[in-house]
Amino acid sequence: MNKYQKVILLLGIIILIALFGKTITRVSFGVLGLLGKGLIIIAVTLFLIFSLKKNKKKK
């Protein structure tokens, strides 16, 4: 392999890492976003249940 082939090979590897790195981070951020939304929904439902129970006890 000559000098130019090595440079092109390195550029190809860097481009592949950049492309696959972006997709991996997008997928991981998507999963984190879904988990975050799920946690928020669970917290809101628990809060509503507890507040309803407290209101029933007061009555």
Secondary structure, DSSP 8 states (H G I E B T S, - for coil): --HHHHHHHHHHHHHHHHHHHHHHHHHHHHHHHHHHHHHHHHHHHHHHHHHHHHHHHH-
